[in-house]
C-alpha cells in the first residue's frame, strides 16, 4: 500500500514592507529644497526692492572746515538733496557713481569732482574740490558771495543785505560797474579780478592772531572803482573808522611804477597801530614814504596843482 505522496510546498518568499518612510523622507527633502529655492528667490527679489528703495548714505571726503560753519552748511545739504533721485536707480546700477559725479559737478560751489565711489555697504563717497567764498561784492542793495575765479556763488533763497555783509567778517568789494550775474555765472569785470587779487594777497597773511589781530575787520573794504587822482586798476581801502587808503595797482603789477605790495602792507600795518587819519587820503604807492592828501567834499582828493 502506497503511502500518499506528501505535497511539498515551497515556503513563500519573505514579504517585504513598502518603503513608506524612505518615500516620506525623500518627499520631505524635495519639499524642503523647493521651499529653500523659492525662499532664496523671494529674498533676492526683496533685497533688490529694498536696494532700490533705501536712501543712499553720502560721505564727503575731507570737506573744508568752512563748510561746517552755520553760514555755509546749506551747501552740502543742497548737494545731498540733489543726489536723492539716485535712490530710484538702485545701488546695484554700475553707472550710479558717474551719475552722482555729474550731479555734484553741476553745482557752482564745486570746482572739480576728484572721485566718486560706491562701497558695498551702500555708502557713496564723494571727493570734490569746493569753491570758497573769498569776498562779498556789493551793489546798491545787496551783497553777493564771489569765489577767487569770479563765480557768483548762489545762496539758498535769500539775499545778503549790506548790514549782513558788514557783520560777516568777509572782504567787501565795491565799485564794480557790471551788474551781478545770475547765481552760478561769472563776473567779467576786470576791476573785480583786480580786487580779488588784492584780497587773495591779504588772505595769505595771518590777520587773526598776533600783532595783526583785528586788521582784517578794520580794512576789509576794497573800492575797485575808477576815481580822480588814480590811474585805472587803482584800488582803495576804506577802514571801518572812515580812513581812506590809496593802495594802487594789484599785487604783482607794480613793475617799478609803485612800491611793491609787501612794502605797502608793512606800511599799512605800521600806520594802523598808530591810528590812521580820517580827514585825508593815505597814499601807500610811493617808494620812499607815505603821502597824505587832504580830502575834498566833491572828489575826495585834493585837486592836483
C-alpha positions as CSV (number, residue, x, y, z in Angstrom):
1,X,0.0,0.0,0.0
2,X,1.4,3.1,-1.1
3,X,1.6,6.0,1.2
4,X,0.0,9.0,-0.1
5,X,2.6,11.4,-1.5
6,X,3.2,14.4,0.5
7,X,2.9,17.6,-1.4
8,X,5.9,19.6,-0.9
9,X,5.2,23.3,-0.8
10,X,8.0,25.8,-1.1
11,X,8.0,28.3,1.6
12,X,6.6,31.7,0.3
13,X,9.2,34.4,-0.2
14,X,9.6,36.8,2.7
15,X,7.1,39.6,2.3
16,X,9.0,43.0,2.5
17,X,7.0,46.1,3.7
18,X,6.6,49.0,1.2
19,X,9.3,51.7,2.0
20,X,6.9,54.4,3.1
21,X,9.5,56.0,5.4
22,X,12.0,56.4,2.6
23,X,9.4,57.9,0.3
24,X,8.3,60.2,3.0
25,X,11.9,61.3,3.7
26,X,12.5,62.0,0.0
27,X,9.3,63.9,-0.3
28,X,10.2,66.0,2.7
29,X,13.7,66.7,1.4
30,X,12.4,67.6,-2.0
31,X,9.8,69.9,-0.5
32,X,12.4,71.5,1.7
33,X,14.7,72.1,-1.3
34,X,11.8,73.6,-3.2
35,X,10.9,75.9,-0.4
36,X,14.5,76.9,0.1
37,X,14.8,77.7,-3.6
38,X,11.6,79.7,-3.5
39,X,12.7,81.4,-0.4
40,X,16.0,82.4,-1.8
41,X,14.3,83.8,-4.9
42,X,11.9,85.7,-2.7
43,X,14.8,87.1,-0.6
44,X,16.7,88.1,-3.7
45,X,13.7,89.9,-5.0
46,X,13.1,91.6,-1.7
47,X,16.8,92.6,-1.5
48,X,16.6,94.2,-4.9
49,X,13.4,96.0,-3.9
50,X,15.0,97.3,-0.8
51,X,18.2,98.3,-2.6
52,X,16.1,100.4,-4.9
53,X,14.1,102.0,-2.0
54,X,16.8,102.7,0.5
55,X,18.4,106.1,0.8
56,X,22.0,106.3,-0.2
57,X,24.3,107.5,2.5
58,X,26.6,110.2,1.2
59,X,30.1,110.6,2.7
60,X,32.1,113.7,1.8
61,X,35.9,113.0,1.7
62,X,37.8,115.6,3.7
63,X,35.5,118.6,3.2
64,X,36.9,122.0,4.0
65,X,36.3,123.3,7.5
66,X,34.4,126.4,6.4
67,X,31.6,124.2,5.1
68,X,30.8,123.2,8.7
69,X,30.0,126.9,9.6
70,X,26.3,127.7,10.1
71,X,26.5,130.3,7.3
72,X,27.6,127.7,4.6
73,X,26.2,124.4,6.0
74,X,23.4,124.5,3.4
75,X,25.9,123.8,0.6
76,X,26.4,120.1,1.5
77,X,22.7,119.8,2.4
78,X,21.6,121.0,-1.0
79,X,24.1,118.7,-2.7
80,X,22.7,115.7,-0.8
81,X,19.2,116.7,-1.8
82,X,20.4,116.8,-5.4
83,X,21.6,113.2,-5.0
84,X,18.3,112.0,-3.6
85,X,16.8,111.0,-7.0
86,X,19.6,108.3,-7.4
87,X,17.7,106.2,-4.8
88,X,15.2,105.3,-7.6
89,X,18.0,103.9,-9.7
90,X,19.2,101.4,-7.1
91,X,22.6,100.8,-5.6
92,X,23.4,98.0,-8.0
93,X,23.4,100.2,-11.0
94,X,27.1,100.2,-12.3
95,X,26.6,103.7,-13.6
96,X,25.5,105.2,-10.3
97,X,28.8,106.7,-9.4
98,X,29.1,108.5,-12.7
99,X,25.6,109.9,-12.4
100,X,26.4,111.1,-8.9
101,X,29.6,112.9,-10.2
102,X,27.5,114.6,-12.9
103,X,25.0,115.9,-10.3
104,X,27.7,117.2,-7.9
105,X,29.9,118.8,-10.6
106,X,26.9,120.8,-11.8
107,X,26.9,122.9,-8.6
108,X,28.6,126.3,-8.8
109,X,30.0,125.5,-5.3
110,X,32.1,122.6,-6.7
111,X,35.2,123.5,-8.7
112,X,36.0,119.9,-9.7
113,X,35.0,116.4,-8.7
114,X,38.0,114.3,-8.0
115,X,36.4,110.9,-7.5
116,X,33.0,109.3,-6.6
117,X,32.8,105.7,-5.5
118,X,30.1,103.4,-4.2
119,X,31.1,101.0,-1.4
120,X,29.5,97.6,-0.9
121,X,27.6,98.9,2.1
122,X,25.8,101.5,0.1
123,X,28.0,104.4,1.1
124,X,28.5,106.9,-1.7
125,X,31.9,108.6,-1.2
126,X,32.4,111.9,-2.9
127,X,35.8,113.6,-3.1
128,X,35.4,117.1,-4.5
129,X,37.2,120.5,-4.5
130,X,34.9,123.3,-3.5
131,X,34.8,127.0,-4.4
132,X,35.3,129.1,-1.3
133,X,33.6,132.5,-0.9
134,X,36.6,134.8,-1.0
135,X,34.7,138.1,-0.7
136,X,31.3,139.7,-1.0
137,X,30.5,142.0,-3.9
138,X,28.3,145.0,-3.1
139,X,25.8,146.7,-5.4
140,X,23.3,149.4,-4.4
141,X,21.1,147.0,-2.4
142,X,22.7,143.6,-1.7
143,X,25.9,141.6,-1.4
144,X,26.9,138.5,-3.4
145,X,29.5,135.8,-2.5
146,X,32.2,135.5,-5.1
147,X,35.0,132.9,-5.4
148,X,38.5,133.6,-6.5
149,X,37.7,132.8,-10.1
150,X,34.8,135.3,-10.2
151,X,32.0,132.8,-9.9
152,X,28.8,134.1,-8.2
153,X,28.1,131.6,-5.5
154,X,24.4,131.0,-5.0
155,X,22.7,131.4,-1.7
156,X,19.6,129.4,-0.6
157,X,16.7,131.6,-1.5
158,X,17.8,134.9,0.2
159,X,20.0,137.9,-0.4
160,X,22.6,139.4,1.9
161,X,22.0,143.0,2.9
162,X,24.8,145.5,3.4
163,X,24.4,145.2,7.2
164,X,24.7,141.4,7.0
165,X,27.8,141.7,4.8
166,X,29.4,144.2,7.2
167,X,28.9,141.8,10.1
168,X,30.1,138.7,8.2
169,X,33.9,139.5,8.5
170,X,34.4,138.9,4.8
171,X,36.2,141.4,2.5
172,X,33.7,143.7,0.8
173,X,34.3,144.8,-2.7
174,X,32.5,147.8,-4.1
175,X,32.8,149.9,-7.3
176,X,32.1,147.1,-9.8
177,X,30.4,148.5,-12.8
178,X,29.0,145.2,-14.1
179,X,25.7,144.0,-12.7
180,X,25.8,140.8,-10.7
181,X,25.4,137.8,-13.0
182,X,22.9,135.1,-12.2
183,X,23.9,132.7,-9.4
184,X,26.5,130.3,-10.9
185,X,27.6,132.8,-13.5
186,X,30.9,134.6,-13.7
187,X,31.7,138.2,-13.4
188,X,33.6,139.6,-16.4
189,X,34.5,142.9,-14.9
190,X,38.3,143.4,-14.9
191,X,38.1,145.6,-11.8
192,X,36.6,142.8,-9.8
193,X,39.5,140.5,-10.6
194,X,41.9,143.3,-9.6
195,X,40.2,143.5,-6.3
196,X,40.2,139.7,-5.8
197,X,43.9,139.6,-6.4
198,X,44.3,142.1,-3.6
199,X,42.0,140.1,-1.3
200,X,44.0,137.0,-2.1
201,X,47.2,138.8,-1.2
202,X,45.7,139.8,2.2
203,X,44.4,136.3,2.8
204,X,48.0,135.0,2.7
205,X,48.8,137.0,5.8
206,X,47.5,135.9,9.2
207,X,45.1,138.6,10.2
208,X,43.5,136.8,13.1
209,X,46.4,136.5,15.6
210,X,49.4,138.3,17.0
211,X,50.1,142.0,16.1
212,X,47.8,141.9,13.1
213,X,44.7,140.8,15.0
214,X,41.7,143.0,14.1
215,X,43.2,144.4,10.9
216,X,41.1,142.2,8.7
217,X,37.9,143.7,10.1
218,X,39.3,147.2,10.1
219,X,40.5,147.1,6.5
220,X,38.1,144.7,4.8
221,X,36.5,147.2,2.3
222,X,38.1,147.3,-1.1
223,X,36.9,150.0,-3.6
224,X,37.7,149.0,-7.2
225,X,36.0,151.9,-8.9
226,X,38.0,154.4,-11.0
227,X,38.3,157.8,-9.3
228,X,40.0,161.1,-9.8
229,X,43.7,161.1,-8.8
230,X,44.3,157.5,-9.6
231,X,45.0,155.6,-12.8
232,X,42.9,152.6,-14.0
233,X,43.2,149.4,-12.0
234,X,43.9,151.5,-8.9
235,X,42.5,150.1,-5.7
236,X,41.5,151.8,-2.5
237,X,40.9,150.5,1.0
238,X,38.3,152.0,3.4
239,X,38.6,151.3,7.1
240,X,35.7,150.9,9.4
241,X,36.6,154.2,11.1
242,X,36.4,156.1,7.8
243,X,40.1,156.2,6.8
244,X,40.8,156.1,3.1
245,X,43.9,154.3,1.9
246,X,45.2,154.6,-1.7
247,X,46.6,151.1,-2.4
248,X,47.3,151.4,-6.1
249,X,47.9,148.6,-8.6
250,X,47.0,145.0,-7.9
251,X,49.8,142.9,-6.3
252,X,52.4,141.8,-8.8
253,X,51.7,144.6,-11.3
254,X,53.7,147.4,-9.8
255,X,56.7,146.7,-12.1
256,X,58.8,149.5,-10.7
257,X,56.0,152.1,-11.1
258,X,54.8,151.7,-7.5
259,X,56.1,150.3,-4.2
260,X,55.8,146.5,-4.0
261,X,52.8,145.0,-2.3
262,X,54.8,143.7,0.6
263,X,56.1,147.3,1.3
264,X,52.6,148.7,1.1
265,X,51.3,146.0,3.5
266,X,54.1,146.7,6.0
267,X,53.3,150.5,5.9
268,X,49.6,149.8,6.4
269,X,50.1,147.7,9.4
270,X,52.5,150.2,11.0
271,X,50.2,153.1,10.4
272,X,47.2,151.1,11.7
273,X,48.9,150.6,15.1
274,X,49.4,154.3,15.4
275,X,46.0,155.3,14.1
276,X,45.1,156.4,10.6
277,X,43.7,159.9,10.0
278,X,40.2,160.2,8.7
279,X,40.4,163.7,7.2
280,X,42.9,162.8,4.4
281,X,43.9,160.1,2.0
282,X,46.8,157.8,3.0
283,X,48.7,157.1,-0.2
284,X,50.9,153.9,0.0
285,X,52.1,153.9,-3.6
286,X,55.3,155.9,-3.2
287,X,58.7,154.2,-3.0
288,X,60.2,156.3,-0.2
289,X,57.4,157.4,2.0
290,X,53.7,157.5,2.7
291,X,51.9,160.6,1.3
292,X,48.9,162.2,3.0
293,X,46.5,164.1,0.8
294,X,43.6,166.3,2.1
295,X,40.1,165.2,1.4
296,X,37.7,167.4,-0.5
297,X,33.9,167.2,-0.4
298,X,33.4,166.9,-4.2
299,X,36.0,164.4,-5.3
300,X,37.5,163.1,-2.1
301,X,41.0,164.2,-3.2
302,X,42.9,167.5,-3.1
303,X,42.9,168.8,-6.7
304,X,46.3,168.5,-8.4
305,X,48.2,171.7,-8.9
